[in-house]
Amino acid sequence: MRISTRQVITKIMLPIIFALGLAVSSQAFAGSRLIGTGGVGAIEGAAGGGLSPWALLSSTASGQEVGSTATVSRAWLDDYRLTVEAASANIYDRVEVSVARQTLDLDTLGGELEQTIVGTKVRLFGDLLYHPWGIWSAGIQHKNLADDSIPKALGANHGQGNDVYLSASKLIFSAVAGRNLLLNATLRNTDANQGGLLGFGGNNRGRDWVAEGSFGVFMTPKWVVGMEYRQKPDRLSAAQEDDWQSLYSAYFFNKHVSLTAAWLSLGDIAGLASQKGAYASLQATF
């Protein structure tokens, strides 16, 4: 039986990345950073918010530790349902490696789209809490569709592609009514349509630089509420693409478990207008 590259990545790499991080972190006593400073799992596998990667690295591992995370997320939109399974490892708070499997069920149109994303993020300099410029990181995500027939029928050029991005994050103490404020900004270079689920490239133009940003207010040391915005390219004339937005609430029960809930507004997707809906994500960290 022939085994595809996608199957190898999703069925082997995902548990391996998590298991390696878990095994090493248990020996290195990972978890020295403050609660919440590892963010949650973005839909592409990297540490951040739900829609966008942030500069911080996953888990709460410090410079002498290794940490791992496992995340399961689900979005219920008007005409679609997105499921994401992801794992990541943080190596000495310098390098993050991640893998994610996205499945988009086309509830109205019928069928599904599946994508695998392998990512690496490197902390360039800084610190989320104490550096005056915050923390800065650079990352790359390789995205590969299981079946690119639908995206190519809509005008996409390829079934796989790469995103590169630069992110900055900063926690400002006592910024909003005495509460801490978390700010994040990401600049991404991409040719992905709908994050890659509708393929890469198109008839409108090539790669674009797009901006992503978010903020979160810590209502308590364990509870943060905020908003995310992700600018999107629009290169398929047959399938208009709009920017993504979310209102989110994340609660960190402790350094090991967090739960995120959000309301999404994702605009038009594959010809179906004004896709809105709920989002939930559960993350375990070690």
Backbone as CSV, one residue per row, in Angstrom:
resi,resn,N_x,N_y,N_z,CA_x,CA_y,CA_z,C_x,C_y,C_z
1,MET,0.846,-1.200,0.000,0.000,0.000,0.000,0.874,1.240,0.000
2,ARG,0.605,2.168,-0.867,1.388,3.377,-0.967,0.995,4.353,0.131
3,ILE,1.999,4.901,0.810,1.759,5.882,1.867,2.213,7.242,1.378
4,SER,1.325,8.227,1.389,1.649,9.562,0.893,2.476,10.331,1.902
5,THR,3.130,11.392,1.398,3.895,12.278,2.287,3.007,12.893,3.350
6,ARG,1.799,13.271,2.962,0.867,13.867,3.923,0.552,12.899,5.049
7,GLN,0.332,11.635,4.726,0.015,10.651,5.750,1.178,10.446,6.710
8,VAL,2.405,10.450,6.169,3.574,10.316,7.028,3.646,11.466,8.016
9,ILE,3.436,12.680,7.509,3.528,13.870,8.368,2.461,13.855,9.449
10,THR,1.219,13.615,9.046,0.125,13.744,10.003,0.030,12.578,10.968
11,LYS,0.329,11.367,10.512,0.161,10.190,11.359,1.414,9.825,12.152
12,ILE,2.569,10.331,11.709,3.812,10.001,12.395,4.435,11.221,13.048
13,MET,4.590,12.310,12.293,5.301,13.474,12.837,4.558,14.141,13.978
14,LEU,3.232,14.251,13.856,2.472,14.957,14.893,2.663,14.316,16.264
15,PRO,2.433,13.007,16.434,2.682,12.422,17.756,4.150,12.390,18.134
16,ILE,5.061,12.294,17.150,6.488,12.273,17.481,6.930,13.611,18.058
17,ILE,6.518,14.717,17.426,6.898,16.036,17.935,6.400,16.224,19.359
18,PHE,5.148,15.829,19.608,4.605,15.985,20.957,5.303,15.059,21.941
19,ALA,5.532,13.814,21.554,6.145,12.847,22.464,7.578,13.220,22.802
20,LEU,8.346,13.699,21.816,9.717,14.104,22.088,9.754,15.285,23.036
21,GLY,8.892,16.271,22.779,8.840,17.414,23.680,8.428,17.014,25.074
22,LEU,7.463,16.089,25.176,7.000,15.637,26.482,8.094,14.886,27.219
23,ALA,8.805,14.008,26.509,9.849,13.216,27.155,10.978,14.093,27.675
24,VAL,11.432,15.029,26.845,12.545,15.877,27.264,12.109,16.875,28.321
25,SER,10.886,17.419,28.171,10.425,18.412,29.140,10.258,17.803,30.518
26,SER,9.874,16.518,30.598,9.706,15.884,31.898,11.037,15.757,32.618
27,GLN,12.141,15.650,31.846,13.452,15.570,32.451,14.003,16.952,32.778
28,ALA,13.623,17.951,31.975,14.184,19.297,32.160,13.309,20.184,33.036
29,PHE,12.216,19.640,33.563,11.320,20.387,34.442,10.829,21.676,33.769
30,ALA,10.292,21.530,32.562,9.806,22.686,31.812,8.660,23.370,32.552
31,GLY,8.582,24.674,32.390,7.473,25.423,32.960,7.888,26.591,33.815
32,SER,9.086,27.136,33.589,9.576,28.231,34.427,8.954,29.576,34.067
33,ARG,8.497,29.749,32.812,7.888,31.014,32.443,6.515,31.157,33.088
34,LEU,6.046,32.400,33.150,4.768,32.694,33.793,3.613,32.088,33.006
35,ILE,2.534,31.801,33.698,1.339,31.253,33.082,0.812,32.214,32.011
36,GLY,0.402,31.654,30.874,-0.150,32.458,29.791,0.870,32.990,28.808
37,THR,2.183,32.898,29.121,3.194,33.486,28.245,3.566,32.567,27.081
38,GLY,2.896,31.425,26.959,3.064,30.574,25.786,1.922,30.704,24.807
39,GLY,0.979,31.602,25.109,-0.171,31.763,24.236,-0.988,30.488,24.141
40,VAL,-1.755,30.391,23.068,-2.519,29.180,22.784,-2.114,28.696,21.401
41,GLY,-2.780,27.678,20.878,-2.413,27.132,19.583,-3.177,27.789,18.452
42,ALA,-2.461,28.447,17.537,-3.107,29.013,16.354,-3.537,27.886,15.413
43,ILE,-4.409,28.187,14.471,-4.965,27.156,13.599,-3.920,26.555,12.671
44,GLU,-2.744,27.187,12.562,-1.670,26.646,11.731,-0.597,25.947,12.560
45,GLY,-0.841,25.792,13.872,0.036,25.000,14.713,0.997,25.777,15.579
46,ALA,1.363,26.993,15.192,2.318,27.779,15.965,1.657,28.374,17.200
47,ALA,2.471,28.750,18.177,1.947,29.440,19.350,1.471,30.830,18.959
48,GLY,0.344,31.246,19.535,-0.187,32.570,19.247,-1.611,32.692,19.706
49,GLY,-2.441,33.334,18.880,-3.867,33.353,19.124,-4.514,32.262,18.286
50,GLY,-5.812,32.380,18.042,-6.452,31.376,17.217,-6.144,31.541,15.740
51,LEU,-6.116,32.797,15.245,-5.977,33.051,13.820,-4.561,33.340,13.371
52,SER,-3.673,33.713,14.274,-2.378,34.238,13.862,-1.272,33.808,14.813
53,PRO,-0.067,33.534,14.290,1.068,33.260,15.186,1.548,34.537,15.864
54,TRP,2.049,34.378,17.072,2.661,35.477,17.798,4.154,35.222,17.945
55,ALA,4.898,36.202,18.458,6.349,36.057,18.578,6.743,35.093,19.689
56,LEU,5.910,34.965,20.716,6.250,34.062,21.811,6.246,32.623,21.344
57,LEU,6.966,31.769,22.050,7.072,30.360,21.710,6.161,29.534,22.608
58,SER,5.749,28.367,22.139,4.763,27.545,22.825,5.269,27.038,24.162
59,SER,4.337,26.620,25.003,4.558,26.104,26.360,5.124,27.214,27.243
60,THR,5.592,26.858,28.426,6.209,27.839,29.331,7.662,27.458,29.614
61,ALA,8.297,26.776,28.642,9.702,26.402,28.798,10.593,27.635,28.745
62,SER,11.611,27.653,29.605,12.568,28.755,29.632,13.807,28.372,28.829
63,GLY,14.883,29.164,28.955,16.082,28.962,28.164,16.825,27.679,28.451
64,GLN,16.537,26.999,29.547,17.208,25.744,29.882,16.270,24.546,29.816
65,GLU,15.094,24.729,29.189,14.071,23.695,29.224,13.520,23.407,27.836
66,VAL,12.847,22.280,27.720,12.121,21.913,26.507,10.669,21.640,26.894
67,GLY,9.740,22.183,26.125,8.326,21.983,26.411,7.582,21.479,25.194
68,SER,6.377,20.973,25.397,5.561,20.475,24.294,4.106,20.846,24.524
69,THR,3.359,20.919,23.436,1.930,21.203,23.509,1.175,20.304,22.550
70,ALA,-0.083,20.036,22.877,-1.023,19.366,21.976,-2.317,20.165,21.993
71,THR,-2.865,20.431,20.808,-4.038,21.294,20.686,-5.073,20.669,19.761
72,VAL,-6.331,20.753,20.160,-7.448,20.352,19.309,-8.409,21.537,19.222
73,SER,-8.750,21.944,17.992,-9.589,23.119,17.784,-10.708,22.802,16.800
74,ARG,-11.823,23.520,16.941,-12.957,23.326,16.043,-13.655,24.672,15.827
75,ALA,-13.976,24.959,14.553,-14.753,26.150,14.197,-16.021,25.712,13.484
76,TRP,-17.152,26.263,13.915,-18.443,25.969,13.305,-18.923,27.223,12.575
77,LEU,-18.793,27.232,11.256,-19.206,28.373,10.449,-20.565,28.098,9.806
78,ASP,-21.085,29.088,9.107,-22.415,28.940,8.505,-22.474,27.767,7.524
79,ASP,-21.438,27.624,6.693,-21.457,26.599,5.655,-20.261,25.650,5.714
80,TYR,-19.426,25.794,6.730,-18.219,24.978,6.832,-17.975,24.578,8.285
81,ARG,-17.143,23.550,8.448,-16.671,23.166,9.782,-15.183,22.849,9.680
82,LEU,-14.379,23.544,10.480,-12.924,23.366,10.460,-12.468,22.642,11.718
83,THR,-11.689,21.583,11.540,-11.088,20.852,12.652,-9.575,20.910,12.514
84,VAL,-8.886,21.202,13.631,-7.426,21.311,13.621,-6.859,20.468,14.755
85,GLU,-5.907,19.612,14.415,-5.129,18.867,15.399,-3.680,19.312,15.248
86,ALA,-3.038,19.690,16.359,-1.693,20.257,16.261,-0.842,19.850,17.447
87,ALA,0.460,19.857,17.234,1.429,19.616,18.300,2.646,20.486,18.043
88,SER,3.344,20.865,19.109,4.547,21.676,18.964,5.537,21.333,20.059
89,ALA,6.796,21.670,19.805,7.848,21.524,20.799,8.639,22.824,20.867
90,ASN,8.949,23.255,22.083,9.747,24.450,22.332,11.106,24.004,22.854
91,ILE,12.164,24.335,22.121,13.508,23.903,22.473,14.279,25.086,23.043
92,TYR,14.439,25.083,24.369,15.220,26.092,25.092,14.725,27.520,24.861
93,ASP,13.434,27.661,24.615,12.823,28.973,24.370,13.536,29.737,23.257
94,ARG,14.093,28.999,22.311,14.785,29.609,21.178,14.166,29.169,19.854
95,VAL,13.793,27.887,19.755,13.234,27.332,18.515,11.944,26.587,18.823
96,GLU,10.936,26.835,18.029,9.668,26.112,18.112,9.450,25.355,16.806
97,VAL,9.108,24.069,16.900,8.718,23.284,15.723,7.283,22.829,15.939
98,SER,6.508,22.812,14.872,5.091,22.483,15.009,4.597,21.755,13.776
99,VAL,3.511,21.022,13.961,2.817,20.375,12.847,1.327,20.440,13.138
100,ALA,0.539,20.701,12.102,-0.909,20.802,12.253,-1.595,20.135,11.075
101,ARG,-2.731,19.538,11.343,-3.579,18.968,10.293,-4.922,19.676,10.340
102,GLN,-5.286,20.315,9.231,-6.559,21.022,9.116,-7.503,20.221,8.220
103,THR,-8.736,20.086,8.663,-9.777,19.453,7.848,-10.959,20.404,7.764
104,LEU,-11.275,20.831,6.554,-12.406,21.732,6.324,-13.535,20.939,5.681
105,ASP,-14.593,20.710,6.445,-15.767,20.017,5.924,-16.653,21.020,5.191
106,LEU,-16.953,20.723,3.944,-17.784,21.598,3.117,-19.242,21.194,3.310
107,ASP,-19.838,21.639,4.404,-21.165,21.177,4.790,-22.218,21.467,3.728
108,THR,-22.133,22.641,3.098,-23.129,23.023,2.094,-22.774,22.494,0.713
109,LEU,-21.497,22.587,0.341,-21.067,22.189,-1.002,-20.844,20.690,-1.118
110,GLY,-20.522,20.047,0.019,-20.214,18.626,0.006,-18.730,18.367,-0.159
111,GLY,-18.227,17.347,0.541,-16.817,16.998,0.460,-16.018,17.642,1.574
112,GLU,-14.673,17.560,1.464,-13.795,18.156,2.441,-12.458,18.504,1.813
113,LEU,-11.756,19.436,2.462,-10.399,19.811,2.097,-9.507,19.553,3.298
114,GLU,-8.323,18.986,3.047,-7.416,18.670,4.145,-6.025,19.214,3.830
115,GLN,-5.400,19.811,4.836,-4.095,20.433,4.660,-3.195,20.100,5.848
116,THR,-1.921,19.835,5.558,-0.917,19.627,6.591,0.055,20.795,6.589
117,ILE,0.386,21.289,7.786,1.274,22.442,7.924,2.408,22.079,8.875
118,VAL,3.636,22.194,8.401,4.821,21.987,9.226,5.505,23.341,9.386
119,GLY,5.754,23.749,10.625,6.290,25.080,10.871,7.500,25.091,11.780
120,THR,8.308,26.131,11.622,9.436,26.407,12.509,9.439,27.896,12.828
121,LYS,9.640,28.207,14.090,9.718,29.600,14.537,10.987,29.772,15.364
122,VAL,11.720,30.869,15.143,12.968,31.137,15.860,12.841,32.473,16.586
123,ARG,13.116,32.466,17.885,13.129,33.728,18.631,14.401,34.482,18.287
124,LEU,14.238,35.691,17.760,15.381,36.480,17.320,16.029,37.224,18.479
125,PHE,15.202,37.921,19.261,15.720,38.634,20.432,14.539,39.092,21.283
126,GLY,14.870,39.553,22.475,13.871,40.189,23.322,13.201,39.255,24.310
127,ASP,12.267,39.851,25.046,11.528,39.158,26.093,10.128,39.748,26.158
128,LEU,9.125,38.903,26.326,7.736,39.356,26.326,7.452,40.342,27.441
129,LEU,8.055,40.131,28.608,7.703,40.911,29.794,8.576,42.144,30.007
130,TYR,9.885,41.999,29.836,10.787,43.020,30.362,11.580,43.790,29.313
131,HIS,11.742,43.265,28.119,12.473,43.999,27.096,11.614,45.165,26.604
132,PRO,12.182,46.362,26.438,11.359,47.513,26.021,10.700,47.340,24.665
133,TRP,11.286,46.515,23.786,10.690,46.266,22.476,9.950,44.940,22.420
134,GLY,9.808,44.277,23.544,9.116,42.999,23.561,9.960,41.880,22.975
135,ILE,9.300,40.869,22.429,9.965,39.712,21.842,9.702,39.692,20.338
136,TRP,10.739,39.353,19.557,10.643,39.289,18.103,11.033,37.887,17.631
137,SER,10.244,37.335,16.702,10.512,36.005,16.168,10.230,35.976,14.672
138,ALA,10.888,35.033,13.982,10.651,34.810,12.556,10.262,33.354,12.362
139,GLY,9.365,33.100,11.422,8.900,31.740,11.220,8.638,31.414,9.763
140,ILE,8.560,30.124,9.476,8.202,29.634,8.150,7.220,28.484,8.319
141,GLN,6.244,28.422,7.433,5.243,27.350,7.443,5.156,26.734,6.061
142,HIS,5.384,25.427,5.969,5.209,24.704,4.713,3.836,24.044,4.738
143,LYS,3.029,24.340,3.719,1.646,23.884,3.671,1.445,22.979,2.468
144,ASN,0.713,21.869,2.689,0.542,20.868,1.643,-0.888,20.330,1.675
145,LEU,-1.606,20.503,0.571,-2.973,20.003,0.467,-2.978,18.520,0.138
146,ALA,-3.926,17.797,0.715,-4.065,16.380,0.403,-4.579,16.184,-1.021
147,ASP,-5.479,17.048,-1.458,-6.068,16.956,-2.797,-6.287,18.382,-3.293
148,ASP,-5.618,18.749,-4.374,-5.705,20.133,-4.860,-6.646,20.292,-6.049
149,SER,-7.500,19.304,-6.311,-8.367,19.376,-7.491,-9.380,20.515,-7.388
150,ILE,-10.012,20.686,-6.227,-10.983,21.780,-6.060,-10.295,23.136,-6.128
151,PRO,-9.196,23.366,-5.376,-8.512,24.663,-5.499,-8.077,24.978,-6.926
152,LYS,-7.544,23.992,-7.657,-7.107,24.261,-9.027,-8.290,24.543,-9.951
153,ALA,-9.432,23.943,-9.665,-10.629,24.238,-10.454,-11.081,25.687,-10.256
154,LEU,-10.757,26.251,-9.085,-11.096,27.646,-8.799,-10.041,28.622,-9.301
155,GLY,-8.915,28.094,-9.816,-7.886,28.967,-10.377,-6.570,28.984,-9.639
156,ALA,-6.422,28.185,-8.564,-5.149,28.125,-7.844,-4.078,27.486,-8.727
157,ASN,-2.825,27.899,-8.528,-1.725,27.387,-9.343,-1.081,26.136,-8.761
158,HIS,-1.069,26.025,-7.417,-0.326,24.946,-6.776,-1.125,24.367,-5.610
159,GLY,-0.748,23.149,-5.212,-1.344,22.498,-4.059,-0.478,22.575,-2.818
160,GLN,0.668,23.242,-2.895,1.514,23.431,-1.731,2.243,24.760,-1.844
161,GLY,2.681,25.267,-0.692,3.364,26.558,-0.686,3.963,26.848,0.672
162,ASN,4.663,27.977,0.759,5.348,28.377,1.989,4.952,29.788,2.392
163,ASP,4.662,29.965,3.670,4.496,31.292,4.265,5.720,31.600,5.118
164,VAL,6.183,32.835,5.071,7.223,33.292,6.002,6.674,34.513,6.739
165,TYR,7.071,34.669,8.002,6.502,35.776,8.764,7.482,36.289,9.815
166,LEU,7.256,37.530,10.219,7.988,38.185,11.300,6.966,38.678,12.304
167,SER,7.151,38.315,13.584,6.185,38.667,14.622,6.856,39.401,15.775
168,ALA,6.101,40.292,16.395,6.546,40.996,17.595,5.417,40.973,18.619
169,SER,5.751,40.710,19.879,4.756,40.666,20.960,5.305,41.397,22.177
170,LYS,4.414,42.054,22.907,4.828,42.796,24.100,3.701,42.814,25.130
171,LEU,4.024,42.502,26.383,3.078,42.618,27.485,3.356,43.922,28.215
172,ILE,2.340,44.779,28.302,2.470,46.077,28.973,1.743,45.985,30.317
173,PHE,2.472,46.184,31.387,1.910,46.038,32.724,0.983,47.207,33.064
174,SER,-0.153,46.878,33.697,-1.101,47.873,34.229,-1.481,48.917,33.184
175,ALA,-1.771,48.478,31.976,-2.034,49.403,30.872,-3.501,49.786,30.743
176,VAL,-4.430,48.895,31.132,-5.862,49.143,30.972,-6.543,48.960,32.324
177,ALA,-6.882,50.062,32.979,-7.548,50.015,34.288,-6.791,49.105,35.259
178,GLY,-5.479,49.212,35.215,-4.655,48.421,36.121,-4.397,46.997,35.676
179,ARG,-4.905,46.651,34.482,-4.735,45.288,33.988,-3.685,45.237,32.875
180,ASN,-3.023,44.099,32.757,-1.963,43.940,31.767,-2.538,43.800,30.358
181,LEU,-1.807,44.375,29.387,-2.240,44.385,27.996,-1.208,43.656,27.142
182,LEU,-1.663,42.689,26.350,-0.799,41.938,25.458,-1.036,42.410,24.025
183,LEU,0.040,42.871,23.367,-0.034,43.355,21.993,0.792,42.445,21.081
184,ASN,0.266,42.205,19.875,0.950,41.338,18.926,0.791,41.888,17.514
185,ALA,1.863,41.791,16.728,1.814,42.192,15.319,2.632,41.200,14.503
186,THR,2.105,40.813,13.330,2.772,39.865,12.451,2.707,40.385,11.019
187,LEU,3.833,40.294,10.328,3.908,40.619,8.906,4.221,39.329,8.168
188,ARG,3.332,38.932,7.256,3.425,37.630,6.589,3.579,37.814,5.076
189,ASN,4.460,37.012,4.478,4.571,36.934,3.025,3.991,35.595,2.589
190,THR,3.000,35.634,1.699,2.237,34.426,1.395,1.659,34.466,-0.009
191,ASP,1.420,33.287,-0.572,0.609,33.171,-1.781,-0.550,32.213,-1.542
192,ALA,-0.884,31.988,-0.263,-1.932,31.039,0.104,-3.321,31.657,-0.053
193,ASN,-4.249,30.851,-0.554,-5.653,31.250,-0.644,-6.405,30.619,0.525
194,GLN,-7.120,31.449,1.295,-7.807,30.991,2.506,-6.852,30.178,3.388
195,GLY,-5.683,30.754,3.624,-4.692,30.108,4.468,-4.061,28.872,3.859
196,GLY,-4.354,28.600,2.580,-3.825,27.427,1.899,-4.872,26.375,1.594
197,LEU,-6.026,26.443,2.237,-7.067,25.445,2.015,-7.647,25.498,0.602
198,LEU,-7.512,26.659,-0.071,-7.910,26.782,-1.475,-6.686,26.908,-2.383
199,GLY,-5.578,26.322,-1.959,-4.403,26.280,-2.803,-3.552,27.524,-2.713
200,PHE,-2.645,27.661,-3.681,-1.624,28.712,-3.627,-1.470,29.348,-5.005
201,GLY,-1.358,30.680,-5.000,-1.278,31.418,-6.249,-2.629,31.520,-6.920
202,GLY,-2.692,32.337,-7.970,-3.958,32.523,-8.669,-3.790,33.463,-9.833
203,ASN,-4.918,33.878,-10.401,-4.861,34.689,-11.611,-4.812,36.185,-11.340
204,ASN,-4.949,36.607,-10.079,-4.925,38.039,-9.804,-3.511,38.579,-9.634
205,ARG,-2.676,37.917,-8.808,-1.302,38.358,-8.593,-0.553,37.257,-7.852
206,GLY,0.728,37.530,-7.569,1.570,36.541,-6.921,1.587,36.680,-5.415
207,ARG,2.771,36.587,-4.829,2.895,36.652,-3.379,2.596,38.061,-2.883
208,ASP,2.083,38.132,-1.643,1.743,39.412,-1.023,2.317,39.478,0.378
209,TRP,2.567,40.698,0.842,2.812,40.968,2.255,1.484,41.362,2.888
210,VAL,1.102,40.685,3.957,-0.152,40.988,4.647,0.126,41.165,6.132
211,ALA,-0.716,41.948,6.781,-0.526,42.284,8.194,-1.539,41.560,9.065
212,GLU,-1.091,41.179,10.259,-1.959,40.542,11.243,-1.691,41.187,12.598
213,GLY,-2.725,41.361,13.387,-2.533,41.991,14.688,-3.579,41.550,15.686
214,SER,-3.247,41.703,16.961,-4.190,41.334,18.009,-3.831,42.048,19.302
215,PHE,-4.809,42.069,20.201,-4.551,42.537,21.565,-5.371,41.692,22.522
216,GLY,-4.892,41.621,23.748,-5.615,40.904,24.781,-5.434,41.588,26.125
217,VAL,-6.496,41.677,26.876,-6.452,42.278,28.217,-6.618,41.165,29.243
218,PHE,-5.672,41.065,30.169,-5.757,40.062,31.224,-6.713,40.568,32.303
219,MET,-7.935,40.044,32.281,-8.915,40.428,33.286,-8.491,39.923,34.664
220,THR,-7.879,38.749,34.683,-7.235,38.180,35.866,-5.919,37.578,35.375
221,PRO,-5.033,37.127,36.255,-3.787,36.504,35.781,-4.012,35.270,34.915
222,LYS,-5.215,34.663,34.968,-5.485,33.445,34.203,-6.479,33.637,33.063
223,TRP,-7.098,34.797,32.963,-8.172,35.003,31.998,-7.868,36.224,31.135
224,VAL,-7.828,36.017,29.809,-7.545,37.098,28.871,-8.656,37.171,27.828
225,VAL,-9.079,38.385,27.494,-10.065,38.606,26.436,-9.474,39.598,25.445
226,GLY,-9.831,39.435,24.174,-9.247,40.331,23.186,-9.821,40.146,21.800
227,MET,-9.075,40.656,20.822,-9.520,40.674,19.434,-8.340,40.383,18.524
228,GLU,-8.600,39.666,17.420,-7.584,39.407,16.404,-8.073,39.901,15.044
229,TYR,-7.103,40.295,14.215,-7.399,40.716,12.837,-6.319,40.150,11.927
230,ARG,-6.717,39.525,10.830,-5.760,38.951,9.880,-6.108,39.396,8.476
231,GLN,-5.233,40.196,7.895,-5.418,40.644,6.518,-5.208,39.470,5.573
232,LYS,-5.990,39.423,4.495,-5.924,38.301,3.559,-5.685,38.815,2.141
233,PRO,-4.892,38.093,1.358,-4.780,38.417,-0.067,-6.056,37.991,-0.791
234,ASP,-6.218,38.456,-2.023,-7.417,38.112,-2.802,-6.980,37.892,-4.248
235,ARG,-6.536,36.657,-4.555,-5.925,36.401,-5.862,-6.748,35.455,-6.733
236,LEU,-7.866,34.923,-6.229,-8.719,34.054,-7.038,-9.957,34.832,-7.467
237,SER,-10.059,35.125,-8.749,-11.217,35.892,-9.216,-12.509,35.110,-9.057
238,ALA,-12.417,33.775,-9.010,-13.618,32.950,-8.878,-14.054,32.754,-7.437
239,ALA,-13.216,33.185,-6.477,-13.545,32.985,-5.058,-12.990,34.156,-4.250
240,GLN,-13.817,35.185,-4.064,-13.391,36.371,-3.328,-12.938,36.001,-1.922
241,GLU,-11.910,36.688,-1.453,-11.362,36.406,-0.127,-11.378,37.676,0.720
242,ASP,-11.849,37.571,1.949,-11.951,38.710,2.858,-11.036,38.520,4.062
243,ASP,-10.805,39.608,4.781,-9.991,39.542,5.989,-10.720,38.770,7.081
244,TRP,-9.935,38.194,8.011,-10.476,37.440,9.132,-10.434,38.278,10.401
245,GLN,-11.453,38.095,11.242,-11.514,38.791,12.524,-12.079,37.845,13.580
246,SER,-11.688,38.095,14.828,-12.249,37.286,15.919,-12.285,38.082,17.204
247,LEU,-13.240,37.739,18.048,-13.290,38.168,19.440,-13.071,36.915,20.275
248,TYR,-12.091,36.931,21.180,-11.745,35.691,21.866,-11.660,35.868,23.379
249,SER,-11.773,34.747,24.059,-11.588,34.665,25.503,-10.817,33.385,25.787
250,ALA,-9.700,33.500,26.491,-8.879,32.327,26.808,-8.688,32.244,28.318
251,TYR,-8.849,31.035,28.844,-8.665,30.823,30.282,-7.599,29.755,30.493
252,PHE,-6.592,30.090,31.320,-5.510,29.173,31.646,-5.787,28.595,33.037
253,PHE,-6.254,27.361,33.069,-6.566,26.729,34.347,-5.313,26.588,35.202
254,ASN,-4.209,26.287,34.552,-2.895,26.218,35.179,-1.881,26.254,34.037
255,LYS,-0.622,25.918,34.298,0.392,25.955,33.246,0.250,24.825,32.234
256,HIS,-0.682,23.904,32.491,-0.784,22.730,31.639,-2.046,22.680,30.778
257,VAL,-3.083,23.383,31.136,-4.352,23.278,30.408,-4.936,24.671,30.187
258,SER,-5.372,24.936,28.949,-6.063,26.187,28.631,-7.219,25.908,27.688
259,LEU,-8.229,26.766,27.756,-9.408,26.656,26.905,-9.693,28.013,26.282
260,THR,-9.852,28.028,24.968,-10.126,29.273,24.242,-11.475,29.168,23.546
261,ALA,-12.263,30.229,23.641,-13.524,30.331,22.912,-13.517,31.648,22.143
262,ALA,-14.120,31.652,20.952,-14.088,32.860,20.132,-15.304,32.921,19.225
263,TRP,-15.574,34.137,18.756,-16.563,34.358,17.713,-15.809,34.819,16.474
264,LEU,-15.981,34.107,15.348,-15.235,34.368,14.128,-16.089,35.078,13.093
265,SER,-15.452,35.983,12.350,-16.049,36.596,11.174,-15.015,36.496,10.060
266,LEU,-15.232,35.572,9.107,-14.209,35.247,8.113,-14.571,35.695,6.703
267,GLY,-15.700,36.371,6.536,-16.065,36.870,5.213,-16.433,35.757,4.243
268,ASP,-16.277,36.041,2.943,-16.638,35.078,1.907,-15.585,33.980,1.813
269,ILE,-16.029,32.733,1.671,-15.132,31.593,1.482,-15.687,30.732,0.351
270,ALA,-14.911,30.592,-0.729,-15.265,29.736,-1.872,-16.655,30.047,-2.423
271,GLY,-16.958,31.334,-2.512,-18.218,31.741,-3.110,-19.404,31.803,-2.175
272,LEU,-19.241,31.338,-0.927,-20.327,31.419,0.055,-20.068,32.604,0.969
273,ALA,-21.046,33.488,1.064,-20.835,34.805,1.662,-20.893,34.786,3.182
274,SER,-20.152,35.735,3.776,-20.278,36.147,5.176,-20.271,34.961,6.146
275,GLN,-19.147,34.266,6.187,-19.019,33.103,7.062,-18.688,33.537,8.496
276,LYS,-19.600,33.256,9.399,-19.439,33.595,10.813,-19.709,32.347,11.653
277,GLY,-19.191,32.343,12.869,-19.481,31.209,13.726,-18.605,31.148,14.956
278,ALA,-18.780,30.068,15.711,-18.089,29.896,16.983,-16.810,29.083,16.804
279,TYR,-15.901,29.248,17.764,-14.607,28.558,17.743,-14.261,28.148,19.162
280,ALA,-13.721,26.945,19.299,-13.267,26.461,20.611,-11.965,25.707,20.430
281,SER,-11.057,25.852,21.392,-9.756,25.202,21.313,-9.308,24.781,22.697
282,LEU,-8.885,23.517,22.828,-8.377,22.982,24.084,-6.900,22.640,23.895
283,GLN,-6.059,23.130,24.811,-4.624,22.899,24.697,-4.056,22.320,25.975
284,ALA,-3.196,21.293,25.804,-2.450,20.712,26.908,-0.978,21.038,26.719
285,THR,-0.316,21.459,27.802,1.077,21.906,27.744,1.914,21.174,28.776
286,PHE,3.117,20.786,28.377,4.010,20.072,29.287,5.431,20.614,29.161
